[in-house]
Amino acid sequence: MTEAAPAHARFSDYVELTKPRLSLLSVLTALVGYFAARPAHDNRRVAFLALGASLAAGGVAALNQWIESDTDGRMNRTAQRPIPTGRIAGGSAYVLGWGMCFVALVLIFFQVGRLSALFTLLTIASYLGCYTPAKRSSRWSTEIGAVAGAFPPLIGWSGAEGTVSALGWILFGILFFWQIPHFMAIAWTYRRDYSAVNFPMLPVRDEAGGRVAGWSFATTLCLVIVSLLPAFLGLASRGYGAAAAVLGAAFLWQAARFLRPANRDASARRLFLTSLAYLPLVLGALVADRLLVNPS
């Protein structure tokens, strides 16, 4: 894993190594945290926050693929990634990943804030040090990963406020609970791939899917409750509360359909697609409400 990168490695291969779509989610949720805190106008800080979050997310993705290159090569959904196919050498991914993480921490520490840098470090450490190894050994790997994935809003919030108040932690809760039904739907769809590499996650252990669906429903219900807290606590308007209730009801309906044994595979797909629509809509509604409807 220390050989030089293949001569035919392309820029697009390195972009793929950073998982741009997943990394974009981290960047956007960090910006959601920043703007939801209603900071003073500071384009420079926003730019460095976006750049730092992008580098951290991309670096973590590259290192994750370096660590998991053996299992990636044995699963259909990941076998065409740059390292298993030999388009990028493992050593190149290792150097690139740590380099991106280091630059991200330096930029965020000096240009955004020390607490933001701490949350960035926690994101990197928890994803690579806890979640990635847990996938090989623990049924709770998804929940451990959800903690790592919920830190980006705190990076943004602390960059705007210098601390983290109640709404910042509510955003953490929204991201945490959202990830579980989202990834349970993915893991159920690709459970045979995960089983082939002996990842002991719940969708692999629960062949019938009843516990997977039940846990997805329970965490979706928790998500809906947490998403309504801003309105109940006076941190957002009733308009946001109504939007969150409608979106939450749609998400909960799909989670309820996943409970039915018949057509569970199709229900998992619908739950996944609903989760993709839900998150930007509910977070967008909250940010719009904070900045436009209830700016005081």
Residue pairs with C-beta under 8 A, 6 or more apart in sequence:
1 66
1 69
1 89
1 90
1 91
1 94
2 89
2 90
2 91
3 89
3 90
3 91
4 89
4 91
4 92
5 88
5 89
5 91
5 92
6 86
6 87
6 88
6 89
8 87
9 82
9 87
9 88
9 89
9 92
10 87
13 82
13 87
13 88
14 82
14 88
14 96
16 81
16 82
17 58
17 61
17 62
17 65
17 81
17 82
17 83
17 88
17 93
17 96
18 57
18 58
18 59
18 61
18 62
18 100
19 57
19 58
19 61
19 65
20 58
22 57
22 61
23 54
23 57
23 58
23 61
24 57
26 53
26 56
26 57
26 123
26 149
26 152
27 50
27 53
27 54
27 57
27 152
28 280
28 283
29 152
29 153
29 156
29 171
29 175
29 283
30 49
30 50
30 53
30 152
30 153
30 155
30 156
31 46
31 49
31 50
31 53
31 156
32 153
32 156
32 171
32 283
32 286
32 287
33 152
33 153
33 154
33 155
33 156
33 157
33 158
33 159
33 160
33 168
33 171
34 46
34 49
34 156
34 157
34 159
34 160
35 156
35 160
35 287
35 290
35 291
36 153
36 156
36 157
36 167
36 168
36 171
36 286
36 287
36 290
37 156
37 157
37 160
37 161
37 165
37 167
37 168
38 160
38 290
38 291
38 295
39 45
39 159
39 160
39 161
44 111
45 111
45 112
45 159
48 107
48 108
48 111
48 112
49 108
49 112
49 116
49 155
49 156
49 159
51 107
52 104
52 105
52 107
52 108
52 111
52 112
52 116
52 120
53 104
53 108
53 120
53 152
53 155
53 156
54 104
55 100
55 101
55 103
55 104
55 107
56 100
56 101
56 104
56 105
56 108
56 120
56 123
56 124
57 152
58 100
59 96
59 97
59 98
59 99
59 100
59 101
59 102
59 104
59 124
60 97
60 101
60 123
60 124
60 127
60 128
61 97
62 93
62 94
62 96
62 97
62 100
63 93
63 94
63 97
63 98
63 101
63 128
64 127
64 128
64 132
65 72
65 81
65 82
65 83
65 93
66 83
66 90
66 93
66 94
66 97
67 128
67 132
68 78
68 132
68 135
69 81
69 83
69 84
69 90
69 93
71 78
71 136
71 197
71 199
72 78
72 79
72 81
72 83
72 84
73 79
73 83
73 84
74 196
74 197
75 190
75 193
75 194
75 196
75 197
76 193
77 190
77 193
78 84
78 193
79 85
82 88
82 93
83 89
83 90
83 93
101 124
104 120
105 117
105 120
105 121
105 124
108 116
108 117
108 120
108 155
108 159
109 116
109 117
112 155
112 159
113 158
113 159
113 162
115 158
115 159
115 162
115 163
115 164
116 155
116 156
116 158
116 159
119 151
119 152
119 154
119 155
119 158
120 151
120 155
122 151
123 148
123 151
123 152
123 155
126 144
126 147
126 148
126 151
127 145
127 148
127 149
130 144
130 147
130 148
131 141
131 144
131 145
131 147
131 148
134 140
134 141
134 144
134 145
135 141
135 145
135 199
135 201
136 198
136 199
136 200
137 200
138 144
138 200
139 200
139 201
139 202
139 205
141 199
141 200
141 201
142 179
142 180
142 183
142 184
142 187
142 201
142 202
143 180
145 179
145 183
146 175
146 176
146 177
146 179
146 180
146 183
147 176
149 175
149 176
149 179
150 172
150 173
150 175
150 176
150 179
151 172
152 175
153 168
153 171
153 172
153 174
153 175
154 164
154 168
154 169
154 171
154 172
157 164
157 165
157 167
157 168
157 171
158 164
158 168
161 168
166 233
166 235
167 230
167 235
170 226
170 229
170 230
170 235
171 283
171 286
173 226
173 229
174 223
174 226
174 227
174 282
174 283
177 219
177 220
177 222
177 223
177 226
178 223
178 275
178 278
178 279
180 215
180 216
180 219
181 216
181 217
181 219
181 220
181 223
181 251
181 255
181 271
181 275
182 272
182 275
182 276
182 279
184 202
184 203
184 212
184 215
184 216
184 268
185 216
185 258
185 268
185 269
185 271
185 272
185 275
186 272
187 194
187 201
187 202
187 203
187 204
187 212
188 203
188 209
188 212
188 264
188 265
188 268
189 265
189 268
189 269
189 272
191 203
191 204
194 201
194 203
194 204
195 204
202 211
202 212
202 215
203 209
203 212
206 212
208 261
209 261
209 264
210 259
210 261
213 255
213 258
213 259
213 264
213 267
214 259
216 255
216 258
216 271
217 252
217 255
217 256
217 258
217 259
220 251
220 252
220 255
221 252
221 255
223 248
223 251
224 244
224 245
224 248
224 249
224 251
224 252
227 244
227 247
227 248
227 282
228 241
228 244
228 245
228 248
229 235
230 236
230 240
230 241
230 244
230 286
231 237
231 238
231 240
231 241
231 244
232 241
235 290
236 286
236 289
236 290
236 294
237 289
237 293
237 294
239 289
239 293
240 285
240 286
240 289
240 293
240 294
243 281
243 282
243 285
244 282
244 285
244 286
247 278
247 281
247 282
247 285
248 278
248 282
250 274
250 278
251 274
251 275
251 278
254 267
254 270
254 271
254 274
255 271
257 267
257 270
257 271
258 264
258 267
258 268
258 270
258 271
260 267
